Amino acid sequence: MAPKYKLIYFDFTGAAEPIRYIFAYGNQEFEDFRVPRDKWPEFKSSTPFGKLPILEVDGKQVPQSISIARYLASKFNLTGKDEWEALQCDYLVDTLGDLKQEAVKAFFEPDPEKAEVLKKKVLEEVFPFYLGKFDKIIKDNGGFTVGSQITWSDLVFAASLSDFENHISSKSDLLKPYPAITALLNKIHTLPSIKAWLETRPPIKPLQPLKRSSGMISKVGHLPVDRLNAEDRGSEPTLNFRPSRDKPIVGKMAPKYKLIYFDTIGAAESIRYIFAYANQEYEDVRISREQWPQLKDSTPFGKIPVLEIDGKQIPQSMSIARYLARQFNLAGKDEWEALQCDYLVDTLGDLKKEIAKITYEPDPDTAAAIKKKVLEENFPFYLEKFETIIANNCGFTVGSQITWSDLVFAVTLSNFKHRIPDILNKYSALQEFLTKIHNLPSIKAWLERRPPSQPTKV
């Protein structure tokens, strides 16, 4: 029997719209359940981590929009033709997420003066930087973000960039300087299934901060049953990455890996743990902060870590970690476990983003207030939920054996504990989990031989 899908989000496009595009493209029926903002406070506590969107699969709830989108993409054969294309989809979607984060930060800034400064920077610097690079990638790739056919990254780009024009920017010509992006959006929006969705979806509502409210809870628009493909109703494609003969990841010889990051723990350490666990040789290139300005322009998007695979550079730490996890059988035993790894890592990322606000806040008083909130609210909220998940799952984040999410959690929890020694005192399952991971022979050996460095500040 085909699974029953229910997508829960607010009554606008936002983070759920790429998921709706994927459902539409896959001609998959789903319940599009929309929560009005004035009902959100009473609805919030029923969600796994107090956020939307959520996908229910046969009644089981899963959070994190990009994790959901990737899972559905695997169901509808939209992850690319092999692991290399899957990796490219991941890093492009994550990089688009960096752009969205900058745009949303400006859009939701409560201080009008700060908001204007942020919006000016986004429109004049951030958008041109990212959109220029995306446009070149799409142009060089024959009109797609990845490969030579539609992938989920094309649908995410189409939904998200349309939202930028509708909500984030008042400039109707935002995408005009980028002909390859414009052509991609036109191509996606004229696909019969996407066109039908755009014609039948509820009217687009202005994107507003959550304190505003409207409407009643409603169940909106299934895709018509007669649009379902017969084969989609009767079977589900499994996650099946086929190595390509002409990609750098495959061949008679093992790939050569080079990891480039600062001489610190930070965003690269999860990748180093995965290499260590798999006993995989790699070049651990560490650069100083003084060297970074000269090297920055040589990276794909001006950020590190970057992983070189047989000389080809890939950015985005979690995309890299997920790719390596697939290479080393650390992505879970099936698609459902892979989805759980993804959403837990993304949720841990939400906590890390709250912490990062402390570092990047220029005003000392505001930074102190943020730190107080992180210590008194964010940490207890997330750590208690992670504690319950691991305690109920026999000491693992997912499944009954080590996955990449265990290694990511071990790195992050260690960093928390290094900076705040008593942070895990109330969480026995997390403490036992951390001890277990660090006593694994390969991880223990890595910790003993890795270069001295300072963890990222909390």
ABEGO torsion letter per residue (X at the ends): XBBBBBBBBBBBBEAAAAAAAAAAAAGBBBBBBBBBAAAAAAAAAABAAGBOBBBBBGGBBBBEAAAAAAAAAAAAGAAEABAAAAAAAAAAAAAAAAAAAAAAAAAABABAAAAAAAAAAAAAAAAAAAAAAAAAAAAAAGGBABEABBBAAAAAAAAAAAAAAAAABABAAAAAABAAAAAAAAAAAABAAAAAAAAABBBBBBBBBAABBBEBBBBBGBBBAAABBAAAAABBBBBBBBBBAABAABEABBBBBBBBBBBBBEAAAAAAAAAAAAGBBBBBBBBBAAAAAAAAAABAAGBOBBBBBGGBBBBEAAAAAAAAAAAAGAAEABAAAAAAAAAAAAAAAAAAAAAAAAAABABAAAAAAAAAAAAAAAAAAAAAAAAAAAAAAGGBABEABBBAAAAAAAAAAAAAAAABAAAAAABAAAAAAAAAAAABAAAAAAAAABBBBBBBBX
